[in-house]
Amino acid sequence: MPPIKLALVGLGKIARDQHLPALATNPDYQLIALVSRSIHEQQALTAAFPEAKLFTDLDQLLSSGLEIDAVSLCAPPQVRHAQAARALAAGCDVMLEKPPGSGINDVQALIHQAERHGHVLFATWHSRYAPQVEPARAWLESKRVTALKVSWREDVRHWHFNQEWIWQPGGLGVFDPGINALSIVTRLLPDGLYLTKARLDFPSNRQTPIAARLEGALAGRASGPVEIELDWLKTGEQSWNIEIGTDQGRIELTHGGGRMLIDGEQIAVAGEQEYPGLYARFSELVERRKSDVDLTPLALTADAFLLGERREVDAFEW
């Protein structure tokens, strides 16, 4: 298959830190366009892609006549549906940064649009590509799960400094990182889980939560409690931990899935491979002409908002 002629839309922190380095080492892609409202401020970052043409918005790119096969969308989720719909209508395959949209129905509409026109749609969950997720899933296959505990704590000021979209409706607040944990546990637990209770802490001057505590239960052949704590004000060392109890021992994933412990003994440590894995998967999907859109983590997030008891907390300032 010839290289996929790709346009990267949105050059925020995630695109600069993850997408561009992953594309620079993958011969399956030819990055031919970069789209950003502040594109001229970003030119120093794009020196590794001299063939890439620069555009200030997606419409400008699509009307330029430049031949592209696919677009990778890294803009905030509130605008992702409109961008993806335009790209699909223009005949492009589409890769969506997580979360795939600001709601479930807008992503389902994209699924139907892609199916009708024979295009590929890939809703990415990068944390599922952390190195110990699949080994943990294999270890759990022969076990009966009895409990799940998640503690996902990070500093919003470090990861999203001055990004106001995260506090606006559709921005998800603390669920922007928290959905990464949900994407991992729904990969590890094929029978899934469901929520029964949620408490969401909203800063008095913001429209999305800064912390959340979720309770629920395991589904299917698993049986036991679910506890999930999300915190966006963690200073110092960040922590992304998942603990799963079974009838044959306890497994823990720490560092967002980078390390695995079984009954307290560290089994494996591996380097980051999430975004190279995402682009390898997208290349495979394009070659097979097959979409991959799992909305389960987004559905659990929606359930948390539906069930959530809202608690007002102190105002948040950058």
ABEGO torsion letter per residue (X at the ends): XBBBBBBBBEABAAAAAAAAAAAAABAABBBABBBBAAAAAAAAAAAABAABBBBABAAAAAAAGBBBABBBBABBAAAAAAAAAAAAAAGBBBBBBOBABABAAAAAAAAAAAAAAGBBBBBBBAAAABAAAAAAAAAAAABBBABBBBBBBBBAAAAABGBAAAABBGAGEAAAAAAAAAAAAAAABAAEBBBABBBBBBBAABABBABBBBBBBBBEABBEBBBBBBBAABBEBBBBBBBBBBAAEBBBBBGGGABBBBGGBBABBBBBAAAAAAAAAAAAAAAAGBBBBBAAAAAAAAAAAAABBBBBBBBBBX
